[in-house]
């Protein structure tokens, strides 16, 4: 079995593209793959977004607005996840499409429209959204990211249990994630990636120790 942790910007178009490509691969793959999508929000990721959008570092108002919207969107994702992972994935991708690609303003109205569009229970969503449980689920995701050393999105960590090793491989950034299909195979090449010391020499790729408590947090 393959387990993939994918850390994303809940409002980001680049992350949406990565998710779409990964889902296409999973759909065609004959190997059982479990995908866990986690929203990642911290000051480093916000700074990266500002740099990409050419927003001045000293624009405090823009930074605060960006952080507020991204954090709020992450909580929205954790809220709808209580109604099922597939529904949460549909919600995330539609939100990224609306805000990241179509440049719509993030708002409570937009979020609720998407919840309704994907067939979610809007009443339940409104009740769950301000709960401590949702905040705790978000914090658990950030803890996983911290323990895995994730500092940017999109980033993925792949655990290929067929390779019989207690660590995975981290792919940081969209270009590194292009190697993900290779890590999901049981070929001689993937065996070397997981087994040979010093084999991972490419930029933005390294090993991540597997911790059993991650499974309890997700």
N, CA, C and O of each residue as an XYZ file, in Angstrom:
872
protein
N       0.831     -1.192      0.000
C       0.000      0.000      0.000
C       0.872      1.251      0.000
O       1.977      1.259      0.543
N       0.352      2.304     -0.620
C       1.040      3.594     -0.663
C       0.220      4.593      0.139
O      -1.004      4.642      0.022
N       0.901      5.386      0.953
C       0.235      6.461      1.674
C       0.911      7.777      1.311
O       2.133      7.905      1.380
N       0.086      8.758      0.921
C       0.602     10.058      0.503
C      -0.015     11.150      1.354
O      -1.237     11.247      1.469
N       0.840     11.975      1.954
C       0.403     13.191      2.639
C       0.686     14.351      1.691
O       1.837     14.574      1.314
N      -0.341     15.085      1.305
C      -0.170     16.217      0.403
C      -0.554     17.496      1.141
O      -1.693     17.644      1.585
N       0.400     18.421      1.269
C       0.190     19.675      1.990
C      -0.052     20.797      0.978
O       0.767     21.027      0.088
N      -1.184     21.493      1.121
C      -1.594     22.432      0.077
C      -2.056     23.772      0.634
O      -2.367     23.907      1.817
N      -2.089     24.754     -0.254
C      -2.720     26.044      0.014
C      -4.188     25.903     -0.347
O      -4.497     25.634     -1.508
N      -5.114     26.073      0.602
C      -6.534     25.861      0.309
C      -7.127     26.859     -0.676
O      -8.271     26.699     -1.104
N      -6.361     27.889     -1.042
C      -6.837     28.873     -2.015
C      -5.929     28.955     -3.240
O      -6.085     29.857     -4.062
N      -4.985     28.025     -3.371
C      -3.934     28.160     -4.377
C      -4.174     27.432     -5.689
O      -4.521     26.251     -5.673
N      -3.999     28.102     -6.830
C      -4.158     27.464     -8.140
C      -3.064     26.448     -8.462
O      -3.326     25.449     -9.131
N      -1.835     26.695     -7.989
C      -0.743     25.752     -8.244
C      -1.016     24.435     -7.526
O      -0.797     23.359     -8.084
N      -1.490     24.524     -6.298
C      -1.827     23.322     -5.539
C      -2.987     22.579     -6.188
O      -3.009     21.348     -6.196
N      -3.942     23.310     -6.728
C      -5.069     22.677     -7.418
C      -4.578     21.845     -8.591
O      -5.031     20.719     -8.794
N      -3.662     22.394     -9.353
C      -3.111     21.670    -10.504
C      -2.401     20.397    -10.052
O      -2.529     19.348    -10.684
N      -1.652     20.499     -8.957
C      -0.959     19.322     -8.417
C      -1.960     18.262     -7.980
O      -1.778     17.077     -8.262
N      -3.016     18.685     -7.293
C      -4.045     17.747     -6.833
C      -4.709     17.034     -8.007
O      -4.930     15.824     -7.956
N      -5.024     17.776     -9.055
C      -5.690     17.194    -10.218
C      -4.809     16.144    -10.889
O      -5.290     15.074    -11.262
N      -3.535     16.446    -11.041
C      -2.614     15.494    -11.664
C      -2.447     14.251    -10.795
O      -2.383     13.133    -11.307
N      -2.377     14.450     -9.482
C      -2.207     13.327     -8.569
C      -3.443     12.425     -8.576
O      -3.317     11.200     -8.569
N      -4.622     13.019     -8.590
C      -5.853     12.231     -8.613
C      -5.986     11.439     -9.910
O      -6.493     10.317     -9.906
N      -5.532     12.021    -11.014
C      -5.537     11.294    -12.293
C      -4.633     10.063    -12.204
O      -4.982      8.987    -12.689
N      -3.472     10.239    -11.580
C      -2.547      9.125    -11.449
C      -3.139      8.033    -10.555
O      -3.059      6.849    -10.882
N      -3.730      8.431     -9.431
C      -4.308      7.467     -8.489
C      -5.425      6.672     -9.156
O      -5.557      5.467     -8.944
N      -6.227      7.363     -9.965
C      -7.351      6.709    -10.639
C      -6.871      5.627    -11.606
O      -7.527      4.598    -11.766
N      -5.730      5.860    -12.249
C      -5.210      4.904    -13.229
C      -4.333      3.829    -12.584
O      -4.095      2.781    -13.185
N      -3.856      4.083    -11.377
C      -2.907      3.171    -10.748
C      -3.565      1.868    -10.308
O      -4.703      1.863     -9.839
N      -2.839      0.768    -10.463
C      -3.322     -0.536    -10.014
C      -2.945     -0.792     -8.561
O      -3.387     -1.769     -7.957
N      -2.116      0.107     -8.003
C      -1.674     -0.019     -6.611
C      -2.659      0.724     -5.699
O      -3.187      1.771     -6.074
N      -2.897      0.185     -4.518
C      -3.771      0.855     -3.563
C      -3.045      2.066     -2.986
O      -1.983      1.930     -2.378
N      -3.624      3.256     -3.181
C      -3.012      4.496     -2.711
C      -3.989      5.243     -1.821
O      -5.124      5.511     -2.217
N      -3.547      5.575     -0.624
C      -4.360      6.367      0.295
C      -3.819      7.788      0.316
O      -2.664      8.022      0.672
N      -4.669      8.732     -0.069
C      -4.265     10.138     -0.160
C      -4.863     10.937      0.985
O      -6.068     10.885      1.234
N      -4.005     11.679      1.681
C      -4.450     12.570      2.753
C      -4.046     13.992      2.373
O      -2.859     14.303      2.274
N      -5.035     14.845      2.163
C      -4.780     16.231      1.771
C      -4.927     17.128      2.991
O      -5.981     17.153      3.626
N      -3.868     17.866      3.316
C      -3.859     18.696      4.516
C      -3.584     20.154      4.148
O      -2.586     20.444      3.488
N      -4.456     21.074      4.566
C      -4.170     22.499      4.336
C      -3.015     22.946      5.218
O      -2.960     22.617      6.403
N      -2.092     23.701      4.629
C      -0.921     24.183      5.362
C      -0.945     25.700      5.400
O      -1.002     26.350      4.357
N      -0.902     26.266      6.602
C      -0.936     27.726      6.761
C       0.069     28.139      7.818
O      -0.062     27.762      8.983
N       1.074     28.911      7.422
C       2.000     29.508      8.373
C       2.598     30.755      7.743
O       2.332     31.046      6.577
N       3.391     31.486      8.487
C       3.915     32.751      7.984
C       4.906     32.540      6.835
O       5.069     33.417      5.987
N       5.565     31.382      6.807
C       6.479     31.097      5.702
C       5.711     30.931      4.398
O       6.093     31.490      3.369
N       4.624     30.160      4.444
C       3.834     29.957      3.228
C       3.174     31.258      2.775
O       3.064     31.522      1.578
N       2.735     32.069      3.743
C       2.134     33.362      3.395
C       3.174     34.253      2.733
O       2.879     34.941      1.756
N       4.389     34.239      3.264
C       5.470     35.021      2.676
C       5.784     34.578      1.252
O       6.057     35.409      0.385
N       5.745     33.264      1.010
C       5.991     32.739     -0.334
C       4.925     33.212     -1.318
O       5.227     33.556     -2.461
N       3.675     33.224     -0.858
C       2.578     33.680     -1.719
C       2.744     35.161     -2.050
O       2.537     35.577     -3.190
N       3.115     35.945     -1.053
C       3.317     37.371     -1.283
C       4.435     37.602     -2.303
O       4.326     38.462     -3.177
N       5.495     36.833     -2.179
C       6.616     36.953     -3.109
C       6.183     36.589     -4.519
O       6.551     37.259     -5.483
N       5.396     35.518     -4.633
C       4.934     35.074     -5.939
C       4.019     36.115     -6.580
O       4.032     36.308     -7.795
N       3.230     36.780     -5.746
C       2.290     37.790     -6.259
C       2.909     39.179     -6.330
O       2.250     40.152     -6.696
N       4.192     39.251     -5.973
C       4.914     40.525     -6.001
C       4.277     41.577     -5.080
O       4.179     42.754     -5.426
N       3.849     41.118     -3.900
C       3.327     42.010     -2.865
C       4.484     42.401     -1.953
O       5.250     41.538     -1.525
N       4.619     43.671     -1.657
C       5.727     44.161     -0.837
C       5.729     43.496      0.537
O       4.676     43.304      1.145
N       6.928     43.146      1.020
C       7.043     42.493      2.326
C       6.494     43.339      3.462
O       5.971     42.809      4.442
N       6.612     44.664      3.329
C       6.163     45.551      4.407
C       4.702     45.949      4.293
O       4.243     46.826      5.024
N       3.960     45.313      3.380
C       2.522     45.580      3.246
C       1.785     44.731      4.281
O       1.315     43.633      3.983
N       1.696     45.255      5.488
C       1.122     44.517      6.617
C      -0.351     44.208      6.385
O      -0.816     43.115      6.707
N      -1.077     45.155      5.834
C      -2.513     44.961      5.601
C      -2.748     43.794      4.639
O      -3.631     42.965      4.860
N      -1.943     43.740      3.562
C      -2.091     42.658      2.585
C      -1.717     41.314      3.206
O      -2.373     40.301      2.962
N      -0.650     41.320      4.016
C      -0.223     40.090      4.678
C      -1.313     39.577      5.623
O      -1.632     38.388      5.621
N      -1.874     40.467      6.418
C      -2.910     40.079      7.379
C      -4.160     39.550      6.677
O      -4.765     38.573      7.120
N      -4.539     40.204      5.580
C      -5.720     39.765      4.824
C      -5.473     38.395      4.205
O      -6.349     37.531      4.234
N      -4.301     38.196      3.654
C      -3.963     36.919      3.037
C      -3.948     35.799      4.065
O      -4.458     34.705      3.823
N      -3.350     36.093      5.222
C      -3.311     35.080      6.274
C      -4.716     34.762      6.772
O      -5.061     33.595      6.960
N      -5.524     35.791      6.985
C      -6.876     35.597      7.494
C      -7.720     34.749      6.547
O      -8.420     33.832      6.979
N      -7.649     35.062      5.251
C      -8.435     34.312      4.273
C      -7.965     32.865      4.165
O      -8.786     31.950      4.096
N      -6.656     32.653      4.149
C      -6.115     31.304      4.004
C      -6.407     30.454      5.230
O      -6.770     29.283      5.114
N      -6.249     31.044      6.393
C      -6.560     30.333      7.647
C      -8.036     29.979      7.710
O      -8.402     28.863      8.080
N      -8.884     30.937      7.347
C     -10.326     30.695      7.363
C     -10.700     29.593      6.383
O     -11.536     28.742      6.688
N     -10.079     29.607      5.203
C     -10.354     28.576      4.202
C      -9.921     27.199      4.703
O     -10.589     26.199      4.439
N      -8.803     27.152      5.424
C      -8.338     25.887      5.989
C      -9.353     25.338      6.992
O      -9.614     24.135      7.018
N      -9.919     26.213      7.811
C     -10.943     25.777      8.756
C     -12.203     25.316      8.024
O     -12.868     24.374      8.456
N     -12.528     25.984      6.915
C     -13.669     25.540      6.104
C     -13.443     24.106      5.623
O     -14.353     23.277      5.656
N     -12.217     23.829      5.177
C     -11.876     22.494      4.665
C     -11.996     21.434      5.761
O     -12.503     20.339      5.517
N     -11.537     21.755      6.949
C     -11.627     20.802      8.043
C     -13.080     20.601      8.463
O     -13.464     19.508      8.879
N     -13.889     21.657      8.355
C     -15.303     21.547      8.710
C     -16.038     20.603      7.763
O     -16.746     19.702      8.212
N     -15.874     20.803      6.474
C     -16.585     19.960      5.509
C     -16.038     18.542      5.520
O     -16.726     17.612      5.098
N     -14.813     18.361      5.994
C     -14.239     17.021      6.088
C     -15.026     16.144      7.056
O     -14.998     14.917      6.951
N     -15.717     16.762      7.982
C     -16.558     16.017      8.917
C     -17.732     15.360      8.199
O     -18.401     14.489      8.757
N     -17.981     15.783      6.956
C     -19.055     15.192      6.147
C     -18.506     14.215      5.105
O     -19.220     13.808      4.188
N     -17.245     13.848      5.252
C     -16.662     12.859      4.348
C     -15.474     13.398      3.580
O     -15.466     14.561      3.177
N     -14.474     12.563      3.375
C     -13.242     12.998      2.713
C     -13.450     13.328      1.240
O     -12.855     14.277      0.729
N     -14.285     12.556      0.555
C     -14.519     12.835     -0.864
C     -15.207     14.185     -1.024
O     -14.855     14.971     -1.904
N     -16.189     14.447     -0.169
C     -16.872     15.741     -0.227
C     -15.901     16.872      0.108
O     -15.955     17.944     -0.495
N     -15.019     16.626      1.069
C     -14.031     17.637      1.443
C     -13.085     17.920      0.286
O     -12.699     19.067      0.062
N     -12.710     16.878     -0.449
C     -11.819     17.060     -1.596
C     -12.504     17.873     -2.701
O     -11.890     18.744     -3.319
N     -13.786     17.572     -2.935
C     -14.546     18.335     -3.939
C     -14.644     19.802     -3.534
O     -14.502     20.701     -4.364
N     -14.889     20.027     -2.253
C     -15.004     21.397     -1.751
C     -13.692     22.145     -1.925
O     -13.675     23.273     -2.418
N     -12.600     21.521     -1.522
C     -11.291     22.154     -1.608
C     -10.970     22.567     -3.039
O     -10.534     23.693     -3.279
N     -11.181     21.669     -3.981
C     -10.816     21.950     -5.362
C     -11.708     23.028     -5.979
O     -11.239     23.840     -6.776
N     -12.973     23.038     -5.619
C     -13.869     24.086     -6.133
C     -13.526     25.442     -5.522
O     -13.649     26.470     -6.188
N     -13.099     25.451     -4.263
C     -12.700     26.702     -3.619
C     -11.409     27.230     -4.246
O     -11.285     28.428     -4.501
N     -10.462     26.344     -4.490
C      -9.215     26.750     -5.145
C      -9.485     27.268     -6.555
O      -8.871     28.241     -6.994
N     -10.406     26.614     -7.261
C     -10.756     27.047     -8.606
C     -11.376     28.442     -8.585
O     -11.028     29.300     -9.397
N     -12.309     28.661     -7.635
C     -13.029     29.935     -7.560
C     -12.110     31.090     -7.176
O     -12.124     32.139     -7.820
N     -11.314     30.897     -6.129
C     -10.472     31.993     -5.614
C      -9.136     32.065     -6.348
O      -8.704     33.142     -6.758
N      -8.486     30.916     -6.510
C      -7.152     30.915     -7.097
C      -7.134     31.112     -8.599
O      -6.258     31.797     -9.125
N      -8.104     30.511     -9.303
C      -8.105     30.563    -10.771
C      -9.041     31.641    -11.322
O      -8.667     32.395    -12.220
N     -10.249     31.707    -10.782
C     -11.228     32.670    -11.287
C     -11.146     34.020    -10.584
O     -11.854     34.956    -10.955
N     -10.282     34.127     -9.566
C     -10.016     35.381     -8.859
C     -11.249     35.958     -8.156
O     -11.391     37.174     -8.038
N     -12.126     35.082     -7.698
C     -13.260     35.549     -6.904
C     -12.768     35.872     -5.495
O     -11.806     35.272     -5.016
N     -13.418     36.803     -4.846
C     -13.050     37.145     -3.474
C     -13.505     36.038     -2.529
O     -14.638     35.562     -2.604
N     -12.597     35.638     -1.637
C     -12.980     34.667     -0.617
C     -14.005     35.318      0.304
O     -13.811     36.446      0.758
N     -15.089     34.609      0.579
C     -16.131     35.154      1.454
C     -16.963     34.010      2.021
O     -16.947     32.896      1.497
N     -17.681     34.295      3.083
C     -18.568     33.303      3.673
C     -19.643     32.895      2.678
O     -20.013     31.723      2.614
N     -20.154     33.854      1.895
C     -21.182     33.545      0.905
C     -20.656     32.559     -0.127
O     -21.342     31.598     -0.475
N     -19.431     32.791     -0.623
C     -18.836     31.893     -1.611
C     -18.670     30.499     -1.032
O     -18.988     29.511     -1.694
N     -18.179     30.408      0.186
C     -17.963     29.121      0.837
C     -19.272     28.345      0.939
O     -19.316     27.155      0.627
N     -20.331     29.011      1.373
C     -21.615     28.331      1.546
C     -22.230     27.938      0.207
O     -22.928     26.929      0.115
N     -21.976     28.725     -0.817
C     -22.443     28.361     -2.159
C     -21.778     27.070     -2.621
O     -22.421     26.218     -3.234
N     -20.488     26.931     -2.326
C     -19.758     25.730     -2.728
C     -20.227     24.523     -1.919
O     -20.390     23.430     -2.462
N     -20.443     24.724     -0.625
C     -20.958     23.633      0.210
C     -22.274     23.118     -0.363
O     -22.489     21.909     -0.450
N     -23.140     24.028     -0.748
C     -24.431     23.661     -1.324
C     -24.244     22.979     -2.675
O     -24.937     22.010     -2.987
N     -23.316     23.482     -3.470
C     -23.070     22.948     -4.816
C     -22.600     21.499     -4.784
O     -22.973     20.707     -5.649
N     -21.783     21.145     -3.792
C     -21.254     19.782     -3.729
C     -22.191     18.831     -2.979
O     -21.860     17.664     -2.767
N     -23.361     19.337     -2.580
C     -24.325     18.489     -1.895
C     -24.070     18.328     -0.415
O     -24.524     17.359      0.194
N     -23.342     19.272      0.175
C     -23.078     19.216      1.606
C     -24.274     19.663      2.427
O     -25.185     20.316      1.918
N     -24.259     19.309      3.682
C     -25.311     19.724      4.622
C     -24.924     21.097      5.162
O     -24.064     21.206      6.035
N     -25.565     22.147      4.638
C     -25.193     23.515      4.993
C     -25.495     23.831      6.454
O     -24.737     24.545      7.110
N     -26.597     23.301      6.956
C     -26.940     23.530      8.365
C     -25.873     22.928      9.284
O     -25.434     23.557     10.246
N     -25.476     21.717      8.969
C     -24.426     21.058      9.761
C     -23.109     21.817      9.644
O     -22.381     21.973     10.625
N     -22.812     22.289      8.432
C     -21.569     23.037      8.219
C     -21.555     24.283      9.097
O     -20.544     24.581      9.734
N     -22.660     25.007      9.134
C     -22.739     26.236      9.932
C     -22.591     25.937     11.420
O     -22.020     26.739     12.160
N     -23.096     24.797     11.859
C     -23.001     24.433     13.265
C     -21.581     24.013     13.638
O     -21.091     24.333     14.720
N     -20.932     23.294     12.729
C     -19.599     22.751     13.018
C     -18.488     23.785     12.870
O     -17.465     23.710     13.551
N     -18.693     24.754     11.973
C     -17.605     25.674     11.601
C     -16.941     26.373     12.800
O     -15.712     26.444     12.834
N     -17.700     26.896     13.790
C     -17.035     27.586     14.911
C     -16.592     26.670     16.052
O     -16.147     27.154     17.093
N     -16.706     25.364     15.869
C     -16.439     24.430     16.967
C     -14.954     24.292     17.276
O     -14.097     24.548     16.429
N     -14.673     23.886     18.495
C     -13.292     23.635     18.917
C     -12.725     22.427     18.188
O     -11.523     22.357     17.932
N     -13.593     21.473     17.852
C     -13.147     20.278     17.138
C     -12.475     20.652     15.822
O     -11.424     20.108     15.480
N     -13.073     21.573     15.090
C     -12.505     21.994     13.804
C     -11.140     22.638     14.011
O     -10.202     22.360     13.264
N     -11.028     23.487     15.011
C      -9.745     24.129     15.315
C      -8.703     23.087     15.699
O      -7.541     23.202     15.310
N      -9.106     22.074     16.457
C      -8.178     21.016     16.870
C      -7.719     20.193     15.664
O      -6.554     19.800     15.593
N      -8.615     19.931     14.725
C      -8.249     19.182     13.523
C      -7.236     19.967     12.692
O      -6.294     19.399     12.139
N      -7.443     21.270     12.616
C      -6.494     22.120     11.887
C      -5.123     22.102     12.576
O      -4.092     21.964     11.917
N      -5.121     22.242     13.890
C      -3.860     22.229     14.635
C      -3.134     20.900     14.464
O      -1.906     20.863     14.388
N      -3.895     19.808     14.404
C      -3.287     18.489     14.213
C      -2.567     18.421     12.870
O      -1.484     17.843     12.771
N      -3.166     19.009     11.839
C      -2.525     19.047     10.519
C      -1.209     19.821     10.566
O      -0.211     19.402      9.981
N      -1.220     20.949     11.265
C      -0.009     21.772     11.349
C       1.079     21.062     12.151
O       2.270     21.229     11.887
N       0.653     20.266     13.136
C       1.622     19.484     13.914
C       2.303     18.444     13.034
O       3.517     18.255     13.102
N       1.508     17.774     12.209
C       2.067     16.788     11.282
C       3.067     17.463     10.352
O       4.167     16.955     10.134
N       2.673     18.616      9.804
C       3.557     19.350      8.891
C       4.869     19.714      9.579
O       5.945     19.573      8.997
N       4.772     20.182     10.817
C       5.967     20.563     11.564
C       6.874     19.365     11.796
O       8.088     19.461     11.611
N       6.298     18.236     12.199
C       7.091     17.047     12.493
C       7.742     16.477     11.241
O       8.804     15.859     11.314
N       7.104     16.685     10.093
C       7.670     16.205      8.833
C       8.608     17.225      8.200
O       9.240     16.940      7.183
N       8.704     18.407      8.793
C       9.588     19.431      8.262
C       9.056     20.122      7.026
O       9.831     20.608      6.202
N       7.744     20.170      6.887
C       7.127     20.811      5.724
C       7.135     22.329      5.919
O       6.682     22.828      6.948
N       7.648     23.052      4.937
C       7.714     24.514      5.061
C       7.079     25.237      3.876
O       6.937     26.459      3.906
N       6.692     24.496      2.831
C       6.076     25.163      1.693
C       5.032     24.248      1.063
O       5.004     23.040      1.297
N       4.179     24.867      0.258
C       3.212     24.049     -0.479
C       3.267     24.388     -1.968
O       3.600     25.510     -2.350
N       2.932     23.387     -2.814
C       2.575     22.017     -2.432
C       3.807     21.183     -2.085
O       4.863     21.312     -2.704
N       3.641     20.331     -1.085
C       4.669     19.356     -0.724
C       3.972     18.032     -0.463
O       2.835     18.000      0.009
N       4.657     16.945     -0.771
C       4.082     15.630     -0.531
C       5.079     14.716      0.157
O       6.283     14.801     -0.083
N       4.573     13.850      1.005
C       5.395     12.816      1.625
C       4.794     11.469      1.240
O       3.606     11.221      1.449
N       5.632     10.606      0.675
C       5.179      9.311      0.167
C       5.764      8.184      1.013
O       6.977      8.093      1.200
N       4.881      7.334      1.517
C       5.301      6.132      2.224
C       4.919      4.930      1.367
O       3.735      4.655      1.168
N       5.913      4.222      0.864
C       5.683      3.023      0.060
C       5.978      1.821      0.944
O       7.135      1.439      1.117
N       4.927      1.227      1.503
C       5.125      0.151      2.470
C       5.653     -1.122      1.820
O       6.142     -2.015      2.511
N       5.557     -1.210      0.491
C       6.121     -2.371     -0.208
C       7.643     -2.370     -0.135
O       8.286     -3.408     -0.289
N       8.213     -1.178      0.106
C       9.678     -1.077      0.195
C      10.198     -1.407      1.589
O      11.408     -1.433      1.818
N       9.274     -1.660      2.524
C       9.649     -2.157      3.850
C      10.658     -1.253      4.546
O      11.705     -1.720      4.995
N      10.350      0.037      4.637
C      11.194      0.972      5.366
C      10.315      1.886      6.206
O       9.200      2.222      5.808
N      10.828      2.296      7.390
C      10.033      3.121      8.291
C      10.253      4.604      8.025
O      10.248      5.405      8.960
N      10.441      4.976      6.788
C      10.513      6.382      6.421
C       9.915      6.572      5.029
O       9.811      5.636      4.236
N       9.530      7.808      4.766
C       8.997      8.145      3.460
C       9.923      9.123      2.772
O      10.989      9.458      3.288
N       9.510      9.575      1.609
C      10.290     10.547      0.844
C       9.460     11.813      0.680
O       8.310     11.767      0.243
N      10.058     12.936      1.036
C       9.403     14.232      0.906
C       9.738     14.845     -0.450
O      10.901     14.892     -0.849
N       8.720     15.309     -1.146
C       8.879     16.014     -2.416
C       8.351     17.427     -2.208
O       7.159     17.624     -1.969
N       9.233     18.398     -2.299
C       8.888     19.774     -1.930
C       8.777     20.653     -3.175
O       9.765     20.893     -3.868
N       7.567     21.129     -3.448
C       7.349     21.979     -4.603
C       6.777     21.204     -5.779
O       6.933     19.985     -5.851
N       6.117     21.895     -6.703
C       5.452     21.220     -7.830
C       6.391     20.444     -8.736
O       6.005     19.403     -9.267
N       7.617     20.925     -8.925
C       8.543     20.214     -9.806
C       8.993     18.897     -9.186
O       9.044     17.872     -9.866
N       9.318     18.925     -7.907
C       9.736     17.691     -7.229
C       8.601     16.673     -7.208
O       8.846     15.468     -7.276
N       7.359     17.152     -7.114
C       6.213     16.250     -7.052
C       6.001     15.474     -8.348
O       5.231     14.514     -8.378
N       6.672     15.879     -9.407
C       6.586     15.133    -10.656
C       7.197     13.740    -10.505
O       6.900     12.842    -11.292
N       8.050     13.561     -9.493
C       8.675     12.262     -9.241
C       7.774     11.330     -8.436
O       8.131     10.177     -8.198
N       6.615     11.820     -8.017
C       5.756     11.038     -7.129
C       5.350      9.682     -7.716
O       5.411      8.684     -6.998
N       4.940      9.601     -8.982
C       4.571      8.289     -9.529
C       5.678      7.247     -9.402
O       5.398      6.067     -9.188
N       6.928      7.672     -9.531
C       8.055      6.755     -9.405
C       8.111      6.130     -8.016
O       8.421      4.948     -7.871
N       7.810      6.930     -7.000
C       7.871      6.453     -5.619
C       6.722      5.503     -5.283
O       6.770      4.787     -4.283
N       5.692      5.505     -6.126
C       4.540      4.638     -5.877
C       4.679      3.272     -6.549
O       3.777      2.438     -6.464
N       5.800      3.051     -7.209
C       6.030      1.784     -7.885
C       6.925      0.889     -7.029
O       7.492      1.332     -6.030
N       7.038     -0.344     -7.426
C       7.897     -1.287     -6.708
C       9.040     -1.738     -7.617
O       9.482     -2.886     -7.565
N       9.502     -0.813     -8.447
C      10.586     -1.110     -9.373
C      11.933     -1.018     -8.659
O      12.018     -0.593     -7.507
N      12.978     -1.427     -9.370
C      14.326     -1.343     -8.817
C      14.691      0.102     -8.505
O      15.386      0.374     -7.526
N      14.215      1.039     -9.348
C      14.530      2.444     -9.133
C      13.926      2.948     -7.828
O      14.613      3.613     -7.053
N      12.654      2.643     -7.569
C      12.034      3.096     -6.326
C      12.659      2.393     -5.130
O      12.775      2.986     -4.057
N      13.061      1.139     -5.299
C      13.751      0.420     -4.222
C      15.027      1.167     -3.831
O      15.323      1.312     -2.645
N      15.765      1.630     -4.806
C      16.998      2.354     -4.516
C      16.713      3.664     -3.800
O      17.434      4.044     -2.877
N      15.662      4.353     -4.226
C      15.317      5.633     -3.597
C      15.064      5.445     -2.102
O      15.509      6.247     -1.281
N      14.343      4.375     -1.762
C      13.982      4.160     -0.362
C      15.092      3.483      0.452
O      15.117      3.611      1.676
N      16.012      2.764     -0.210
C      16.953      1.932      0.533
C      18.393      2.428      0.569
O      19.063      2.280      1.591
N      18.875      3.003     -0.502
C      20.298      3.321     -0.550
C      20.628      4.645      0.119
O      20.075      5.680     -0.250
N      21.515      4.623      1.088
C      21.942      5.856      1.754
C      22.632      6.773      0.748
O      23.465      6.330     -0.043
N      22.282      8.032      0.790
C      22.893      9.001     -0.098
C      22.299      9.031     -1.487
O      22.762      9.790     -2.338
N      21.261      8.204     -1.743
C      20.696      8.169     -3.093
C      19.922      9.443     -3.427
O      19.961      9.917     -4.563
N      19.226      9.992     -2.444
C      18.427     11.188     -2.695
C      19.332     12.414     -2.690
O      19.605     12.980     -1.631
N      19.781     12.811     -3.819
C      20.673     13.959     -3.931
C      20.021     15.106     -4.706
O      20.583     16.197     -4.802
N      18.828     14.849     -5.259
C      18.162     15.902     -6.008
C      17.600     16.968     -5.076
O      17.227     16.676     -3.939
N      17.542     18.187     -5.555
C      17.069     19.294     -4.745
C      15.615     19.085     -4.344
O      14.818     18.576     -5.132
N      15.270     19.474     -3.130
C      13.898     19.415     -2.614
C      13.372     17.993     -2.417
O      12.160     17.777     -2.422
N      14.269     17.024     -2.243
C      13.847     15.670     -1.936
C      14.671     15.142     -0.761
O      15.895     15.271     -0.742
N      13.995     14.556      0.202
C      14.710     13.970      1.339
C      13.811     12.945      2.017
O      12.633     12.820      1.682
N      14.371     12.221      2.963
C      13.605     11.201      3.672
C      12.938     11.771      4.912
O      13.445     12.704      5.535
N      11.785     11.193      5.265
C      11.028     11.602      6.448
C      10.700     10.353      7.248
O      10.135      9.398      6.714
N      11.050     10.358      8.516
C      10.800      9.198      9.375
C       9.307      9.021      9.595
O       8.588      9.992      9.831
N       8.846      7.787      9.518
C       7.438      7.472      9.744
C       7.145      7.438     11.235
O       7.861      6.794     12.002
N       6.097      8.131     11.639
C       5.667      8.121     13.038
C       4.250      7.582     13.099
O       3.368      8.085     12.404
N       4.019      6.577     13.910
C       2.693      5.960     14.007
C       1.647      6.942     14.505
O       0.462      6.764     14.225
N       2.051      7.974     15.235
C       1.072      8.912     15.779
C       0.457      9.794     14.702
O      -0.592     10.401     14.918
N       1.107      9.869     13.535
C       0.528     10.650     12.453
C      -0.839     10.096     12.068
O      -1.768     10.849     11.779
N      -0.947      8.774     12.067
C      -2.194      8.149     11.672
C      -3.316      8.478     12.656
O      -4.489      8.473     12.285
N      -2.966      8.758     13.884
C      -3.966      9.090     14.890
C      -4.410     10.552     14.760
O      -5.514     10.915     15.166
N      -3.532     11.379     14.190
C      -3.841     12.804     14.107
C      -4.678     13.163     12.895
O      -5.413     14.150     12.921
N      -4.578     12.374     11.833
C      -5.253     12.747     10.585
C      -6.709     12.328     10.626
O      -7.445     12.555      9.666
